[in-house]
Amino acid sequence: MWLWLFGVSALILSPISTQQNIGRLYPRCATSDQRPGQCIPLGDCEFMLNILKNNPLSDRERSYLRANRCGGRTTVILICCPLQTSIPDAQGLLPLPLQCGIMNSDRIFGGTQTRIDEYPWMALLAYSKPGNQTGFHCGGTLINNRYVLTASHCVNGKTIPKDWKLSGVRLGEWNLASGSDCDLDDCNDSPLDVTIEEFISHENYDPQLNDKYNDIALLRLSRNITFTDWVNPICLPLAESLQSRNFEGISLEVAGWGRTESAKKSDVKLKAFVRGVNSNNCNNVYSGEGVTVKNTQICAGGEKGVDSCTGDSGGPLMGVDMLNNKTPYYFLAGIISFGPTPCAQLGWPGIYTRVDRYIDWIKRNIRP
């Protein structure tokens, strides 16, 4: 794979014995995304080697590796290796708690209809259809001022009609039956419709598999979004404490308009509370359907009439964490992927893509 990737006739990954030798033998450089780096043998660059572990590589990953060749033609492939070996948040592309995951209204338990300013990161995916028609048939979640996270099956799923085209995203919506919405004395701005510049479906997602592994996609919007009380991003689970969390028995939240790629439910944004389910129990339920749930997925729900029926396909499964043990904020635990048909059957949890397992993938695929 590396021979083909770099277009060379031989590949030698010769290790360098010490960091001091690296500093003496190889010059400084700047990576293609303008990070300080050092031009060293590919075999010594843990950051690039971790990218190469992805099989198959995405076109974006191939381009990134090619763009960071350095040092001219040598028998050893040299790469501009970032001096910071982890994928950084330093560019500020992903907001941190207090910059995200905050709602103006208090968190309300019970009920199914949301308040007008609940979950301001919710997005609706718009599809152009024959006859100059547009419809909302999936959901997503705003994660910064340029990207919405959704499910791959909403981008290239086998159930999406071939004559539908994913064309845009609506933000700041509450009631689809009206323009500017009011709830008691609280009125929002008109919803924001934004076209999509690029969509990036996970390279290992296979729409033919019932398991829907890697059911995650990024939508890059055509312009930067200005945040308001009605349009705000959710936090991603960047903290180690969230990435190691066991969601079994934990209360989580889903919300949306009940939109899926094949059905429609409500004009007003709805919500529901679901609990995480033990993965072994989940596998016992789904084994008869030929589905095996992996650690890149979350099982939640299974109560009769309460499930991701309330949410949108591709929409968020949300958790609440505390910043400094005093300030609550929402983080994106999962993406609504699939479940039983009809939904919300007793004993049949919904399956969600576990977002913390894809943080590195998200970081590799977003840009300013």
Secondary structure as GFF3:
##gff-version 3
##sequence-region A 1 368
A	DSSP	alpha_helix	2	6	.	.	.	ID=ss1
A	DSSP	alpha_helix	19	25	.	.	.	ID=ss2
A	DSSP	beta_strand	28	30	.	.	.	ID=ss3
A	DSSP	beta_strand	36	41	.	.	.	ID=ss4
A	DSSP	three_ten_helix	42	44	.	.	.	ID=ss5
A	DSSP	alpha_helix	46	52	.	.	.	ID=ss6
A	DSSP	alpha_helix	59	67	.	.	.	ID=ss7
A	DSSP	beta_strand	78	82	.	.	.	ID=ss8
A	DSSP	beta_strand	122	129	.	.	.	ID=ss9
A	DSSP	beta_strand	133	142	.	.	.	ID=ss10
A	DSSP	beta_strand	147	150	.	.	.	ID=ss11
A	DSSP	alpha_helix	153	156	.	.	.	ID=ss12
A	DSSP	beta_strand	165	171	.	.	.	ID=ss13
A	DSSP	beta_strand	182	183	.	.	.	ID=ss14
A	DSSP	beta_strand	186	187	.	.	.	ID=ss15
A	DSSP	beta_strand	192	201	.	.	.	ID=ss16
A	DSSP	beta_strand	217	221	.	.	.	ID=ss17
A	DSSP	alpha_helix	240	243	.	.	.	ID=ss18
A	DSSP	beta_strand	251	256	.	.	.	ID=ss19
A	DSSP	beta_strand	270	275	.	.	.	ID=ss20
A	DSSP	alpha_helix	279	286	.	.	.	ID=ss21
A	DSSP	three_ten_helix	287	289	.	.	.	ID=ss22
A	DSSP	beta_strand	297	300	.	.	.	ID=ss23
A	DSSP	beta_strand	316	323	.	.	.	ID=ss24
A	DSSP	beta_strand	327	338	.	.	.	ID=ss25
A	DSSP	beta_strand	350	354	.	.	.	ID=ss26
A	DSSP	three_ten_helix	355	358	.	.	.	ID=ss27
A	DSSP	alpha_helix	359	365	.	.	.	ID=ss28
###
